[in-house]
Amino acid sequence: MNNTWDHTYDVVVAGSGAAGMAAAITARLRGLSVLVVEKTDRYGGTTALSGGAIWVPNNFHLDAAGLGDTPEKARAYLEATVGDRVPAARKDAYLRHGPKMVREFHDRTDVKFVYTPGYSDYFPEELGGYPQGRSIEPRIFDFKKLAPEQRATMRRAGLPTYGLTITSHDFRHLNMVARTWAGKRTSAKVGARAVKALLTGRKPLSLGEALVARMRHSLDTLGGELWLSAPLTELVRDGGRITGVRVSRDGRDLAVRAIGGVVLASGGFSHNQELRERYLPSPTSGEWSAAPEGQTGDALELGMAAGGAVDLMDKVWGAPSAVPPGGKPFFLVADRGIPGMVIVDSAGQRYANEAAPYHRFVDVMYANNRLDATTVPSWMILDATSKARYIFLGLFPGQAFPKAWLESGFVKKAASIEELATEIGAPPKQLRAAVDRFNGFARGGRDEDFHRGDSVYDRYYGDPTLPNPNLAPLEKGPYYAVPVHPGDIGTKGGLVTDATGRVQREDGTVIEGLYASGNVSAAVMGETYPGPGATIGPAMTFSWLAVNHIAGL
């Protein structure tokens, strides 16, 4: 018990990504004082590095688009994908309250989204799945609306967009800039957006940066407080209740009282190698993770020490990734949908649908990893035609690979498939046979082995000018190969919570005063990933629910 507090707030939030910001914004909307403490010197968390989309079925944007989504369809889809891995009460809370969160934030804050047409659910053929998609992405936001100090301390994504502001909807078409008129029109639109920004002095942001900036602007307008470089060091207990936290700030150890409760929203443990090796499939490395450096599981361990139960600790939000020398992991999303490309194991064999949803692809990588045919790393192989036609690893069609990538061996290059096999250490005859077999499927328009291109999701990033948008033969040298690792955009295991975000003990009782949302909590999506934004959508919703519970709603 602590009778001496340095500061007192109604709500204290640990973490400044979408989960933390949503909790803080909701607190202010309810008239509660709130403090957000962020461990690093940048706010925004993993959200700032993401696409910023949220997957919230049956929200009003989908109604406006005429999708005809219903709670029943959404429930059927979660049953088909998540199943009974997560308690029904949590899934129902998400489906019931997610649309309310989206509506309130739209009406009362600057946290506003727009529908992303055509970005399919990840398993659209399942019962209740939507081929046209349920994902909404943040509206473009003028960075100049933030104060200079807020601009200087926001985490930036550093995406290879060459100074252009590109939405996820734009990118789908830009990926085909050398192939379709839609790609060329989108290129012109993006260029005009850049010219307009120069002429008006605006600095437009999109994707996760736009969402974080919108949330920061909203929190500032509502009067919330944010501390940077202020790691959480202790959860203060009074009997069985969490009454506050201890925070390290400017060399001082501060006791901060939380009258209503503490919301842990600090992300997972992607950069804690010890926890990775304890819980995750092997091999595993934080070097393959796209999560920010501060995601080391500090708050998770504090919650466990307070008696919190954990679940799904062996799971990540999987992201097949290529890691350039001296660079950050490159998350392979659209790259795996292009034609004229295959991914093989160390024996030179295909083992999966390359265009499958990224979370599933990582699961398949681990499931197929064997001593005689390792998939960690795998090798992504493409020919000169695909290199000239499509965006790959952030490079525009035909743009040369950086010299350092070739000299370091990160990108292998050879005149023939057999020579490339030698470069990657695969048996030349086996790789040749695998490519020939794939080429036969490509010419026939159907992947008989792994059904690439059968799903609407696969085709989203494919080439619509081809009979099968995801299939074309690899026929023209030089050929290239890049290593692919089972990376992640965050871990998905964490503290078990109830339908209001309260942290639970092993026996199912709740720890009074302690809440969790986002990747510090066990995901409501269980072992799967139903659609684009199924990370951030639940993070925001359960933060909203947690603070509503604190407010007595």
N, C-alpha and C positions, 0 to 999 in steps of 0.2 A: 504494500500500500504506500502511495506517495502523497504526502500532504503538502508538498511544495512544488508548485508548477511554475515554469517560466512563461508559458503561454497557455491560453485556453481557447478552444474552438468547439463548435458543436460537432463537426466532422473533421477527421484527419484522413487524408488520402495519400497512400504511398504509390508513386508512379504517375507519369505525365503523358502516357499514350492515350488512345481513345478511351480505354477503360477508366483511367484515372480522371481524365478531363470530363467524361460523361458524369462520373460521380460528383465532381466538384460543381459542375454546371447545375446538376439537379439539386444539389444542396442549396445553391443560391436561389433557384426557382422556388424552393420551399421556404425561403426566408431563414436558412441556417447559415451560420458563419462556417467557413471552410478554409483549410490549409492543405495545399498539395506539396508534398516533399518529394523531390527528385534526386536520385543518387548521383547522376552525372551532371556535367556542366551544360547539358543541352536538354531541352524538353521535347517531347514528341514520341519517344520510344520507338518500338517497331513500326507503329502506325505511320510515322513520317517517312519510312523507307518503303512502304507498301503501295499498292494500287489504291488504297483508301476506300474501296467498295465495301458495302455491307449487304448481306443476304438476309432480308427480313421478309418472309412471305406475307402476302395479303396486305401490304402497306398501301397508302393512298396513291403513291406514284404508279403502282401497278394497276390500280383501279382506273386512274386517269388514262393509262395506256390501253385500256380495254382488254386486259389479259384474262379477266374472269377467274382470278385466283380466289380460293376460298379456304377457310380454316380446315375443312375436311380434306381438301386436296393436299394441303401442306402437311397435315398430320399423317396422311397415307404415305407421303414421300419420306418423312422422317422415320416412319415405321419400316419402310422398305430399305432405308440406308443405315440409319442409326440402330434401329431395332430396340431390343430391351437392354442394351448395354448401359443405358442411362435411365434413371427413374422417370416414369411417365409424368410425374408432377413437374419436373424441371422442363421437359420438352413442352408440356402444355403451357407452362408459365411463359416460355419464350414465344410460342406462337400467339398467345393471347395478348401479351404486353409489348412485344417488339413493335407492332404497328403503332401503338399508343406513344411509345418513345419517339419514333420517327415523326409523328404528327406534332407532338408538343415541341420538340426541338425546332422543327420547321417554323412553327407559328410564333415561338417565343424567343428564339435565339437566331444566330447567324449560321447554325449548323444545318445546311440545306443540301439536298441531293437532287440528282436527276436520273431518270431511268436509262439504263444501258441496253438498248434493244438488241436482241439476238445473242447476248452472252449467256449461253445455255447453262442450266443446272448441270452439275458434273456427271450426273447419271440420269439423263433426260428420258431414257427408255423405261426407267422404273415407274411403278405406280405413283401417280401424283407429280412426276417430274415434268418440268417445263422446258421444251426445246427452245422457246423464245427467251427464256431466262427470267430470273427474279432479282437480278443484281441492280443496285443503284449506286452511283458514284458521286463524290462531292462536286458541287458546282465549282467552276473556276473562281478563284479568289484573288483579289489584288493585295499582294504582299505589303504594299505601301500603307495599307490600312492599319498595320501593326506599328507600334512605337519602335524607334530605332533599336532600343535595347532588346525588345522582343524579337525583332528580326535577327539580331546578332546571335541570339541564344537558342534559336529554333534548330533542331536537328534537320539537316538537309540530306536528301536522298542521293544526290550526285549521280543521277541516271545519265546515260550517254545520249542525251537528247539535243546536244549541240546548241543549247540556249533556247530551244523551242519549247513551247508549252503544249503538251500532248496529253489528251485524255485517253482512257482505256478504249473508248469507242473509236477515237481517231486511230489508235495504233493498229487495230485490226485491219483497217484499210491501208494505212501507211506501209504495213508489211508487204502489201501487194503493189507498191508504187510503180514497179517495173512491169506489172502484169495486167492491171485493170484500170478502167477509167475512174472507178470509185477511189482507187489509190491515188491517182493523179489529182482528182478534185480535192481529196482530203489534204494532199500535200500543199495545194494552193491555199486552202482554208487555213492551215496551220501557219503558212508563210504570211498570209494577210494578218493573222492574229499577232504575229511577231512585229510586223510593220506598224500596226495600230498601237501596240504597246510602246514602241519607240517614239511615236508621234505624240502620244498622250502622257507619257511618263509613267504609265502603269507598269506593274511587274506581276503579271498573272501567274498563279500557281495552279497546278492540277494534281490529281491523284492523292496520295497520302499527305503530301505537303499541304494541299488545299484543305484537307480535313483538319489537320492539326492547327493550321493557321485560323481556320474558322472557329475552332473550339477555343483557341487561345484568345481570340478577339471577343468571343462571347463571354468567356470567364472574366476578362478584364472589364467588359461593359457591366457585368453583373456584380462585380466587386469581390471576386475570389482572390485568394492569395497563393502565390507559388514561390517556393524556395528551391533554388538549384544548388548542386554540390552539397546536398543535405541528406546523406544516407540514413536510413532507419537502422538503429542499432539494438533496439529492445522494444518488446511489447510489454507495457506496464499492466500488471494484474492486481486486482483487489478481490481476493477470494477467487471465484470462478469467472469473474468478468474482466474483460479488457477495458481499462479506463483511460488509456493514453499510450504514448510512445516516447521513446528517447531517440533523439536525433543528433547527429554530429554536424555542427555548422560553424564555419569560421574558427575552427579549433576549439569550440566549446561543446560540451555535452548538455543538451537542452531537454528538459522534461516538458512535453506538450500534452495537455489534457484534451481528451476527446469525449465530450459530455454524452453525445449520442452514440458514437461508435467510430471504429477505425475500418477503413476500406483498403484492403491490400489489392493493388492493381499494378504491380511492379514487373509483370512479365515472368518468363520462365527461367530455365537454367541452361540455356544453349551454350554459354561460355564458361560453364563450370565443368571442367573435364572429369573431375572426380565423380560428380553426380552422373555425368553422361555414361561413364564406364560402369557405374553401379547399377544404373537402371535401363539404359538403352541398348538396342541390338549392337553387336560388334561386327566390324570395326566402326568406330564413331569418332568424330573430331569436331570441336568448335570452330576449326578453321573452315569447315564447309558450311557454316551457318551464316545466314544473312541477317540474323538478329543483331541488335546493337551490342556493343562491348559490355554494357552494364548488366546484361542479363545473366547473372551468376547465381540466382536462386536464393539470395539473402533473405528476402521476406518469406519465401516458401519455407525455409528452414526455421525461421522464427515462428511461423504458424504451426509447423510440426512440433516444435518444442513446447508450444502452448497447448498441445494436445490434439491438434487438427489431424484428421484422417486424410490419406492421400489415395489417389486412383489414377489410372492411365499413365503411370510414370514411365512406361516402356514405349510411349508413343510420342511422335513429333508431328508437326505440320510439315509433311515432307515436301522437299523442293529439290529435284535433280539439279545439280549445280556444276558449273565449270569454274575452276579457280585459277585465274591467270597469275603468273609470277608477280609477287609484290602487290597484287590487287585483291579486291574483295570478291567473294563468290558471285558468279553471274547466274541468276536464277533462270533456268531453261523452261520457259513456258511456250511462247509461240515457236521458238526454235525447233521444238519437237513435233510441230505440226506440219512443217514444210515437206514437200515432196523431194525425191532424190536424195534421201538421207536414211540411214539405218543406225541403230545402236546395237552393239555386239558385246559379248563377254570376252574373257581372255582367250577362249578357244575359237573365237571368230564367229560365234553363233548368235543369231537373234534369239531373244527369250521373252519378248513382251511387245505389246502394241506401243510403239514409241510415242504416239500422240495421246495416250491415256491421261486422265487427270493426274496432276503432278504428285499429289499425296499418294494415290494408288501406285504410281510408277516406283516411288521409293520403297513401298512395301514389297513390290514385286522384285526389285533389285535385291533386297535382303533375302527374300524367299528363295531366290535362285543362286545365291552366292555359295559356291562350292570350291573345294581345294583344286579340283581339276579344271574348273571353269569359273574363275572369279568374276564377279560383277562389280566389285569395288576396287579400282574404278572399272567402269565400262568405257567403251569407246564410241563416240558419235562420229560417223563417217558420212561425208557428202562429196559430191563431185563438182566439177567446175561450173556446170550448168546451174545447179542450185545456188552455188556461191554468187553467181552473176545475177540471179533472179530475185533473191530474197534477203531480207534483213537477217543477219546471223551474228550472235554475240555482240549486239549493239552496233554492228557495222552495216552501212547501207549496201544495197546490191552492187556487187563489183568492187567495193572498197577493199583494198588490200589488207591482209592481216598485219598488225604491227610487227615490225622487224624483231622486236624483243620476244614476241610470242613464238616465232619460228626459231630463233637462235637458241632459246631456252629449251626447246623441245615440247613446250606446251601444245603447240600446233604441229602435228606431223604432216608432211607433204611428200607425195610420191607420184610418179608418172603412171603407175599401174596399181591395181588392187593387190597384186601379189607383193609388190615392193612395199606398199603401205602395211601389209600384214607383218612383214619383217620389222618395220619401224615400231609397231605397237606390240610386238612379241607374240603374235597369233600365228597359227599354222597357215601358211599361204594357200594351200589347197582347200582348207576348210572355209577360210574367209571368201575365197573365190566362189566356192559352191554356194555359200550363204547369200552372197550378193547376186549370183545368177538366179537363185531360186526367188529372191525378192523381185528381181527385175522381171521375171516371168509373171509374177502376181501383178506387178505394176502395169505391165502391158495389157493384162486382162482386166484391170480395174478392180480387182478384189484380192485382199490379203487373206489367203486361205489358212494361214497359220495363226495369226493374231488379230485379224479383223480390223486392222487399222483403216479408219475412214468409214466404218459402219455407223458409228455414233454421230449424232448431230454435234456433240461436243468436240469430237476429233476435228470436224470440218470447219469449226469456227476460225482457226488460224491457217486453214489450208488454202490452196490455190483454186478459186472457183472456175478458172478457165479449163480445168482438167476434168475428165470423166469422173475420176475419184480425186477429190481435192488434196488428198494426203499421199498419193502414190505417183511416182515417176521413176523410171529406171536410172541407175547410176551408170553412165556410159562414157562420160567424157572426162579425161584427165586434164589437169592434175587432180588427184584425190586428196582429201584432207581428213585428219582424225583429231579429235579433242577428247581428253579424259573427262568422264562424268562421274561425280560422287553423289552419294545419298545425303544431300544437304537438308536444311530445314529453314523455315522462316520463324521458328519458335518451337519450344516444347509444348505439348498439350496436356501433360499430366500435372496434377497439383492438388491443392486442398479441396476436399469434398465439401460441397455447399448444398443448401436446400433451395427450394423454389424462390426464396427471397434473397439469396446470396449469403446467408449466414453460414459460417464455417461450422462443420459438424465433427464430432469425435467419432471414434470407431464404433461406439454403441449407438450412434444416431442422434445423440443429444447435441444441442448447439452450444457453442462457446459464445456467451452473451457479449455483445459489444464488438464482435469481430466478423467482418464480412470479406469476401474475396470475389474478384471477377477478372476476366481476361486470362492470360496464360499462367498466372499464378494459381489458378483454380483448375480442377479437372473439367475438361471440355464437355459442354452439353451435347456436342456432336459425337461424343464417344470415340470410336476408333476410325471414323470416316470423316469425309469433307464434302458435304452435299452440294455446295455451290460457291461461286465467287463472293467473298465477303463473309463466309461462315465463321471466320475468326472474329472480325471486328464487330459484326452485328450482335452476336451474343455478349461480347465484352461490354458494349454500350448498354444493352438491354438489362443485363444483370447488375450493372452499376446503378442504373436508373431504379431498378427494383430495390436494391439494397438501401439506397438513400430514402426511397419512399417508405421503406419499413422503419428506418430511423426516425422519419418524420411522423410516423404513426398513421400512414395512409395504407 
